[in-house]
């Protein structure tokens, strides 16, 4: 991994500064410029759990990816910059309040100045700041978030919705190697039950909201106001290029 080239990919400056401020800056810049997307899954391009392959895809070919790709790559960058970072697993709670396959989400835990934070650049429409494991509320343009301790090494990552705290995923504070996610990654890219095999999804944060292409629907969110537009199939590639700077990728 060439650190400077990776930083250039998401328009971030290099600093000799292992601080909370720099960590926050890196996370937000990454989420503003590297989309969460499942285009390889939809196009049945195998995703192999290898950081160098992810670097080639995201940095050299200006793509995005899903959690295993984005969070493992960003976690590696943080280590290169001097942060104490490790992958951990989480189980996602679906909108119908059932759970996905256990431990199928990969996220990053950072230990900094005696405090632990979840730093997640691979969960789609989510917080763009580090979240402490203390229960303190963190807010950004997308909403209010917190992480609450349940028992032992188990925590819930939550978002405030309609006056209630809704769990988005349940994390286990146990270090994971990237290859530990092999069966979950295989499930998520091949199973008919996987949310990622259903339709194409590409989403990226903006300064005041988010842009999302799901199927043929383009959603532009600005300060919590949503504008939806139907995109004819023949124009999807143009939208990927114009809105997400992704080209040369077929869309099904």
N, C-alpha and C positions, 0 to 999 in steps of 0.2 A: 504493500500500500504506500502510495506517495501522498503524504499528509497534505502538502500544499495543493496538489491537484484536486484532492477530495474537497478541501475547503473552498477552492475556487468553484467547484461544481455547485455549491449552494451559497456563493457570494459571501463567504465568511472570512474575516481577517485572522491571520495567525498571531497569537499572543503567547508569551511566556507567562501565563497567568492561570494557575489552577485555582479558580475562584468560583463562587456561586454565580456571580454576575456574568462571567464568561460562559459558564455552563448554560445559563438561561439564554444567553445570546445565541449560542451554537444550536440549541434545540429549536428556538423559534426560526432562525434562518433556515435550518434544514427543513422544517415543516412548510415554510413559505416557498421553497424551491424544489423539493423532491416529493413528487406525488406518491400517495398510496394507490397502488393499482394491481389488478389481477389479470392483465392482458395475456401474460404467458400461460396462466391457468386456462383461460378461455380458449386460447389457441393451441392448447395441449403441447406446449413446450415444457419439457421436464425441468423442474427446479431442483437442483442438487445443492445440498447444504454445504457450501464452500464459500468462505468470505472473499477469496480472490475472484471467484465467478461473479459474486455480487458486486464487487468493485468494478469489474469490467462492464457489467450491465448498467449500473447506476451512474458511474463516473464517466467511463469512456463512451458509452452509448446513450447517455442522457435519459435514462429510464427511471422509473420508480420501482415499487415492489410491494410485497406484503410483509407481515411482521418479522418472519424469519430473516428476510433479506435486509430490511431497513434497520431493524434494531440490532442485529448482529454486526452489521457494518458500522453503525454509529457507535456501538459499544467498543468495537476495536479502535475506532478513531479516538474515543475518549481515553482509552488506555495509552495510546501513542502520545497523547497530549499530557499525560501525567495523572489522570484521574483514576481512582480506584473504582472500577466498574465491572459488573458481572451480569450475565444473563440469568434470568429466573423465569419460571413458568407461571401462567395464570389461566384460569378457566372463565370464558366469556359467558355472561348472562344475556340471553336473547330478549328481544322486546316482549315476547310472550311469557317471560320470567322462567323459562326452562333454561337448562345449561347446555353449552356445546360440549364436545369431547374434552375430558379432563386434561388440563395442562396443555391445551393446544395453542395458547397464545404465548409468544416470546416477548419479554420486555426487559428493560435494563434497570438494575439497582445500582445507585452510586452512593458511596460513602465519602462524605466531604466534611471536614472539620467536626467530626464526631456525630454528624447527622446523616440519616439515610433518606434517599429520595428515589422515587420512580421517575425515570426520564424516558418517555415513550414517544418515539417518532414513527411508530408503525401501527397505529390504532385508528387510522382514518380521521373522522371528525371528532377530535378530542383536544384536551388541554395542550397548550404549547409552552408550558412552564414546568420546571421540576416540582414534584409534589412530595412534601415530607410525609413520613410515616407516623407523624405525631397527631393527626386528626385536624391540623390547622387547615382552614379553607383557603384555597388559591383560586383567584378569579382572572379570567381573560375575556377577550371579545366573544368567545364561544360559550361562556357560562361560569358557574361556580363548581369547584371540585374539592374533594377531600379523600383521604385514605384513613379508614378506621381499623383498629386492631380487633380481631375476633378472639383468637386463642392461639397460644404457642407462637408459631411462625406464620400464621394465616391472617391476611388482611383483605379488606374490601376496598376497591377503588370505586368511588361514587360521584355522581353528578346530580346537582339540584335540578329537578324538573317538576313544574307545577306545584311548588311549595313542599316537595318531598325529596328525600335523598334516595336515588335509585342506583343500585349496584350495577356497574358496567362489567367488572370482572373481579374475580377472587384470586389473589396471588399467594403463592407459597414462597417464603423467603429462604429458599435453598438454592445454592449455586447450580447452574446447569451449563453443560457444554453444548455447543451448537448441534452436535450429532445426536444429543439426547432427544431432539425434536424430530428425528427422522420419521417415526410412524405417524406423528401428528401432521407433519408436512405432507406426507404421502396421502393421508386421508383428505386434507384440505384441498389438494390439487387434483384428486381423482374421484372422490366419492360423490354420488348424486345427492347425498345428504349434506355435503359441505356448502356453506353459504357462498363460497368463492367460485363454485362451478355453475352457478345459476345464470349469471349475466355479467357482462363487462362492467367494471367499476373503476373509475379513476377520480381521485379527489385530492385537492391541494388547498392549503390555507392561504388566505389573503390578509392584507393588513387589517381589513374591517369585516372579515367573514370567511367565506369558503366558496370554491367552485367545484361542482361535482357532476360528472357524467356517469349516469347509471342507465344501462340499456340505451334507449333513444331519448332519454330525458336529461337535459342540461339544467342544473339548479344553481343559481347564483344567490348566495346568502350574503346580505349586507346588514350588519348590525341587527341580526335576528330576523330581518325581513327577507322572505324567499321569493325569487322570481324563477318560474319554471318554463321551459321552452322545449317543444318537441323538435328533435333533430332527425331529419330523414337519414336513412342508413348510408346513402351515398355521400353524406357530408360529415360522417363521424370522424373520418381520418383527418379532415381539415380542422375539426374542433380539437382533436387531440394535439395537433400541431400548434394551433393558435392559442389555446387556453393552457395547455400543459407542456408545450415544447417537446412533445413526443412525436416523432415521425417514423416512417417505414415500419409501422406495426399494423398488420391487418386487424380489423375489428369484425367480430361475428355478431 
